[in-house]
C-alpha cells in the first residue's frame, strides 16, 4: 500500500532540478516497507524462474543478472506506475504521452564485480544537442542498501555528454574513467525509496561482498518516438489489461495475449558481461 503522505499533492520542482543538474533524483519513502517486501518476493520469484531457462536472465557482469518481467508478476505494478511522484516525473520530463516500455530487475549476488562506466543507450541528438531527456529509468531496491552490497555509483551531470565515439555509444574509454571517478556518488537507497535518472547518466555497479543479494526493480519509460520499446517485449493477458486503470492502459506499450509466454530478452549489453577494474 502506498504511504498516506503520497495522497497529498507532490511538488516536483526540486526533483526536476536535481534530474537536470545531476542526471538522477529520488523520492524517499515513497512506498511502505510491507509493500517493498512483497516486491522483493515477486522479484526473486521472477529471477529464479528466469535463470533456469535459456534467454531468461542475461549476464550484466560476474554474479550479476538482468531479467525482464511480466507486469502482472509484480503485485505492485499498478501502485508503482500510478504513484503521484513517478507519474508526475514521467509527464513533466517526457510529456503527457509518455510510454512505459520496460519492467525488469537487476540482481547482483555476492561476488559481483565492478562494471565499466556506461550508459543504457547511445545518446540521441535530442539530448546531447537539444538537452532534452527522452528516456527515464526508475529504480526501487528490494532491501536497505549497505556499503558491502555493491551500491550503484553515478557520475553526476554526465547525462548531456555526447559519446558518439564511445564503444557502442555507451561505454566511454578507460582514459575517461578518472574523470567519472571524481564525479561519482554512491547511492544507498532504503526499502521504499524510488530513484529516477536519465538512462544516459554514466553509472556502474560496484563490488558486492554481502551474502545478501540486492534485487532492484527497473521501470523504463520513454518519450514518444524514443524507440526503446523495440528492445523489450512487455506482454499482459486480456483480463489483466482490461482491469488496468485507463491511464495505465494508455501509457503501457505492450502485447495483449491470451496466455503469457516466457520472455526472451532482446536488450543484451555485451560490454557488461565481463567485470572491469575500478
SEGUVO-238309 format. One line per 2 residues: their letters; for each residue x, y, z of C-alpha. Coordinates in pm, 1 decimal. Layout:
REM residues N
A = X,Y,Z; ...
***
This chain:
REM residues 278
XX = 0.0,0.0,0.0; 129.5,346.3,-86.8
XX = 210.0,565.6,211.3; -69.1,802.2,310.5
XX = 160.0,1102.1,261.3; 166.4,1033.0,-113.5
XX = -206.4,1104.8,-135.7; -112.7,1472.1,-98.4
XX = -6.3,1682.9,-398.3; 352.8,1612.8,-497.8
XX = 589.4,1903.5,-561.7; 830.8,1819.4,-842.4
XX = 1042.8,2134.8,-871.4; 1334.4,2011.5,-658.7
XX = 1329.7,1668.8,-823.6; 1330.4,1818.1,-1172.9
XX = 1621.3,2047.9,-1084.1; 1822.1,1754.3,-948.3
XX = 1747.2,1545.0,-1256.5; 1856.7,1828.8,-1485.6
XX = 2175.1,1904.5,-1288.7; 2283.7,1560.9,-1163.6
XX = 2107.1,1326.0,-1402.4; 1939.9,1149.7,-1109.0
XX = 1694.3,1227.4,-831.2; 1491.5,1029.0,-577.3
XX = 1177.0,1022.3,-367.3; 1241.6,897.6,-14.9
XX = 993.4,659.0,149.6; 758.5,657.4,-148.1
XX = 633.8,310.5,-52.0; 585.6,124.8,274.4
XX = 824.5,-148.1,384.6; 539.9,-400.3,365.1
XX = 488.2,-308.4,1.0; 860.5,-348.7,-70.0
XX = 870.3,-688.7,99.3; 603.4,-812.2,-143.3
XX = 802.7,-656.0,-428.5; 1119.8,-834.4,-317.2
XX = 935.1,-1167.8,-307.5; 799.5,-1110.7,-658.8
XX = 1139.3,-1007.6,-794.4; 1313.4,-1314.0,-655.6
XX = 1037.8,-1543.7,-785.4; 1077.9,-1389.1,-1130.8
XX = 1456.1,-1425.5,-1109.4; 1458.4,-1791.6,-1008.3
XX = 1208.4,-1875.2,-1280.6; 1408.8,-1691.8,-1546.5
XX = 1756.3,-1813.3,-1452.0; 1651.9,-2173.6,-1522.5
XX = 1575.6,-2124.8,-1892.2; 1786.6,-2010.2,-2188.9
XX = 1749.6,-1637.9,-2257.2; 1559.0,-1579.8,-1936.7
XX = 1835.2,-1397.8,-1749.4; 2120.4,-1214.5,-1917.7
XX = 2458.2,-1150.6,-1760.5; 2549.4,-796.0,-1665.7
XX = 2885.8,-894.2,-1520.6; 3013.3,-1172.2,-1291.5
XX = 2740.6,-1284.8,-1048.2; 2504.0,-1016.9,-1178.1
XX = 2195.6,-1076.2,-1393.4; 1914.1,-881.1,-1553.0
XX = 1565.0,-1024.6,-1600.4; 1266.5,-874.6,-1780.3
XX = 937.3,-948.5,-1607.0; 570.0,-961.0,-1691.4
XX = 388.8,-666.0,-1526.5; 132.7,-897.2,-1370.6
XX = 410.5,-1092.3,-1198.9; 471.7,-777.2,-990.8
XX = 183.4,-730.8,-749.2; 263.0,-363.8,-700.1
XX = 294.0,-277.1,-1069.9; -14.4,-53.6,-1079.9
XX = 82.9,110.6,-748.6; 422.0,192.0,-897.3
XX = 317.2,337.8,-1231.4; 31.3,539.6,-1077.1
XX = 237.7,673.4,-787.9; 199.7,1053.6,-799.4
XX = 574.0,1119.8,-798.6; 653.3,854.3,-1061.1
XX = 369.6,953.9,-1293.2; 439.8,1322.0,-1230.1
XX = 807.3,1290.5,-1323.0; 718.0,1094.6,-1638.9
XX = 473.4,1358.2,-1757.8; 689.3,1656.9,-1662.8
XX = 1002.9,1522.1,-1834.4; 868.9,1308.1,-2119.6
XX = 534.2,1473.0,-2194.2; 171.1,1365.4,-2145.9
XX = 200.8,1079.7,-2395.1; 493.1,905.5,-2222.5
XX = 533.3,531.0,-2284.5; 603.3,257.4,-2029.4
XX = 833.9,25.8,-2223.6; 1026.8,-187.4,-1973.6
XX = 980.0,-364.3,-1642.6; 1265.1,-575.7,-1513.2
XX = 1505.1,-644.9,-1231.0; 1878.8,-627.3,-1181.2
XX = 2013.2,-880.9,-929.2; 2375.2,-877.2,-807.8
XX = 2493.1,-1151.1,-572.6; 2799.9,-1193.0,-354.5
XX = 3099.8,-1192.5,-588.9; 2962.7,-935.3,-835.3
XX = 3244.3,-712.3,-962.2; 3277.8,-351.6,-1071.7
XX = 3105.2,-280.8,-1400.7; 3269.4,-48.5,-1653.7
XX = 3129.4,302.6,-1658.0; 2840.5,304.4,-1903.9
XX = 2502.0,440.7,-2003.2; 2197.3,237.7,-2102.5
XX = 2165.4,357.0,-2464.4; 2352.7,581.6,-2709.5
XX = 2259.4,947.3,-2670.3; 2012.6,1080.1,-2928.4
XX = 2057.5,1430.7,-3076.8; 1755.5,1549.7,-2877.2
XX = 1962.7,1502.1,-2563.0; 2323.9,1585.8,-2643.4
XX = 2227.5,1874.7,-2873.5; 1882.9,1979.9,-2753.0
XX = 1935.6,1898.0,-2382.2; 1603.6,1717.0,-2367.3
XX = 1572.7,1389.8,-2176.3; 1378.8,1129.6,-2376.4
XX = 1410.4,822.8,-2152.5; 1387.0,768.8,-1776.8
XX = 1484.4,474.0,-1558.6; 1315.3,434.0,-1220.0
XX = 1481.0,202.9,-966.4; 1344.4,51.6,-644.4
XX = 1567.7,-155.5,-418.5; 1420.0,-462.7,-251.9
XX = 1649.9,-415.4,50.3; 1821.8,-142.5,250.7
XX = 2148.7,-98.3,61.4; 2466.4,-112.6,270.1
XX = 2826.9,-42.1,158.3; 2901.6,-413.9,114.4
XX = 2606.2,-468.7,-124.1; 2768.2,-333.4,-439.2
XX = 2586.4,1.9,-438.3; 2530.2,187.9,-763.7
XX = 2776.4,464.8,-844.5; 2654.1,755.4,-1055.7
XX = 2873.0,1020.0,-1221.8; 2656.7,1325.6,-1166.1
XX = 2590.8,1560.7,-1454.7; 2701.3,1326.9,-1732.5
XX = 2361.9,1279.1,-1898.6; 2436.3,1555.3,-2152.0
XX = 2767.4,1413.2,-2280.4; 2759.5,1318.4,-2647.0
XX = 2955.0,993.2,-2651.3; 2919.2,925.4,-3023.3
XX = 3278.7,799.7,-3042.8; 3240.8,564.3,-2744.7
XX = 3214.7,188.9,-2792.5; 2854.4,124.8,-2898.9
XX = 2784.3,484.4,-2797.6; 2754.1,356.6,-2439.9
XX = 3099.9,282.4,-2297.9; 3342.2,573.2,-2252.0
XX = 3710.0,482.5,-2292.0; 3914.6,393.3,-1985.2
XX = 4104.9,720.1,-2029.0; 3785.4,897.7,-1916.8
XX = 3730.5,684.8,-1606.6; 3937.3,906.1,-1371.3
XX = 3702.8,1194.6,-1454.2; 3398.2,983.2,-1371.3
XX = 3566.6,860.1,-1054.3; 3596.2,1223.9,-948.1
XX = 3225.0,1283.1,-1015.5; 3090.8,959.8,-867.7
XX = 2837.3,942.7,-587.6; 2745.9,611.3,-426.7
XX = 2375.3,554.1,-371.9; 2238.0,387.4,-60.0
XX = 1860.5,368.3,-106.9; 1643.7,229.1,168.6
XX = 1349.2,-1.9,108.5; 1064.3,218.7,-13.3
XX = 1276.3,482.2,-188.2; 1236.9,538.6,-564.0
XX = 1509.0,689.5,-781.9; 1467.0,843.0,-1125.0
XX = 1756.3,900.9,-1362.4; 1822.0,975.0,-1722.2
XX = 1910.1,646.6,-1890.2; 2214.7,835.1,-2026.2
XX = 2367.7,933.0,-1692.3; 2700.3,747.9,-1661.7
XX = 2684.8,483.3,-1389.1; 2813.6,144.0,-1279.3
XX = 2753.3,-130.9,-1026.7; 3029.4,-192.8,-773.2
XX = 3171.9,-495.3,-593.7; 2919.3,-694.6,-391.8
XX = 3064.8,-856.2,-79.3; 2749.4,-925.5,120.0
XX = 2589.4,-1273.3,125.8; 2257.5,-1088.3,84.9
XX = 2163.3,-1028.6,-279.1; 2034.5,-685.1,-381.5
XX = 1737.6,-711.2,-622.1; 1645.1,-381.1,-787.0
XX = 1328.8,-321.5,-988.0; 1376.8,-126.8,-1312.0
XX = 1095.6,67.2,-1479.0; 1181.8,211.3,-1821.1
XX = 976.7,498.0,-1961.3; 1016.7,675.6,-2297.2
XX = 905.4,994.1,-2461.8; 710.5,924.1,-2782.4
XX = 949.3,834.3,-3062.2; 1243.6,738.0,-2839.7
XX = 1205.6,386.9,-2975.6; 1321.3,169.9,-2686.5
XX = 1002.5,-36.9,-2683.2; 1158.1,-228.5,-2973.7
XX = 1424.9,-356.8,-2732.4; 1167.4,-507.8,-2498.3
XX = 855.2,-720.6,-2513.7; 604.0,-632.6,-2245.0
XX = 302.7,-861.1,-2261.7; -10.8,-889.3,-2050.0
XX = -317.0,-1110.9,-2059.6; -650.0,-970.8,-2177.1
XX = -813.0,-986.5,-1835.4; -518.6,-807.2,-1674.4
XX = -519.8,-542.9,-1948.8; -894.6,-487.6,-1914.7
XX = -860.9,-444.0,-1537.2; -587.3,-180.1,-1559.3
XX = -684.9,179.0,-1482.5; -741.9,365.8,-1807.6
XX = -436.0,594.3,-1765.0; -211.6,289.6,-1724.7
XX = -352.7,123.3,-2038.4; -291.7,445.7,-2230.6
XX = 76.5,459.5,-2134.9; 169.8,90.9,-2136.6
XX = 330.7,-29.1,-2462.1; 255.2,-399.8,-2465.4
XX = 122.6,-704.0,-2644.5; -214.1,-827.7,-2520.0
XX = -216.5,-1208.0,-2528.4; -442.1,-1494.7,-2429.6
XX = -160.8,-1664.4,-2238.4; 172.0,-1534.7,-2113.4
XX = 484.3,-1695.1,-2253.3; 839.9,-1666.8,-2115.5
XX = 1026.7,-1353.4,-2221.4; 1335.8,-1393.0,-2438.0
XX = 1531.0,-1075.5,-2384.3; 1631.3,-852.8,-2675.6
XX = 1834.6,-583.8,-2496.1; 2164.9,-750.1,-2417.1
XX = 2455.9,-521.2,-2328.1; 2764.5,-713.3,-2433.7
XX = 3003.0,-467.5,-2273.6; 2875.4,-560.3,-1926.9
XX = 2928.7,-935.1,-1948.8; 3278.3,-911.5,-1800.1
XX = 3370.3,-712.3,-1493.1; 3601.7,-411.6,-1500.8
XX = 3879.8,-263.7,-1291.5; 3764.8,15.2,-1056.6
***
